[in-house]
Amino acid sequence: AVITLDGAGWHQTGGKLQVPENISLLPLPPYSPELNPVENVWQFLRQNQLSNRVYETYDAIVDACCDAWNALINDPSRITSIATRDYAQVNR
């Protein structure tokens, strides 16, 4: 498994992170959200599910986000298409 690290200061552990042997860390260059797959997922959700709406309450926002997420995870090919970039694949 691979964990992508965006290098944000609040994600730094000061070298204290203990990583299991079956996990590889993939640090991204600074200021490169386009390489972070989850950024592409959130962009897709914002553009296709969550934008141009008025939410009356915080709970309505949370419910809309959960509904959007659940719709997305039921479409694995969509996840692959928005989270995979040819230029960002490692060791292929």
N, C-alpha and C positions, 0 to 999 in steps of 0.2 A: 504494500500500500504506500501511497505517496501523500504527504501533507504539504500543501503549498503555503509558503510563508511570504507575506507581503512586506515584511520589514518595518512595519509601523512601530514607532517608539513604544507604544503601549502594549505591543505584543512581544517585546523583548524580555528575556528571562535572565539576562546577565550570565549566560553560559550554564545555568542550573537545570536546564531541561533534560530530563532523562527520557530517551527515545528507545523503545523496544527495537530489537534487531530486525524485525520484519517490517519496520516503518522507515521509509526514506524521506528526508526533508528536501524540499525543492525551494530554495530562496529565489524570489523574483527580484529583478532590478528595481531600483527606486522609481517611483512615479510611473508604474506600468500596469494600471488596472486592467488594460486590455488583455494582459496575459493571465489574469486571475479568473479561472472559470466561473467562480461564484458571482463575480461582478457582471459577467455576461448573463447569467441566470436572472439576477435582480433587475438588470436593464430590460430583459424580455418581459418579466412580470410587470414592471412599471409601465412599459409601453403598451402591453397587450391586455392586461387584466386590471390594473390598479389606477391608471391615470384618468383624468377628466371626470372625476367623481367627487361628490361632497359627502363626507362621512360625518354623521351627526354626533357620534361618540367615539371614544377610544376603543371601546369594545367592538364597534362596527368596523373600525380599521383592522383590528386584530382578526375579526371574523373574515373580512375580505382577503386579508393576507393568507390566512389558513386555507380558504377556499381556492385561491389562486395557486398556492403551493400544491394542494392535493390534486388539482386538475393537471398541473405540470408533471407530478410524479407518476400519474397514470398514463403518461405519454413518453415512454423512454426514448423513442427516436427523436423527439423534440429536444430532450435534454442533451442527447448526443450532438445534435446539430448546433445547439447554441453554446455548448461548453467545450467543443473541440475545435481547435484551430490548427491547421497544418503547420504553421510556423511556430507553434508553441508545444508541439509534441516532443517528448524527451525519449532518447534512445530508440528511435524507430528506424 
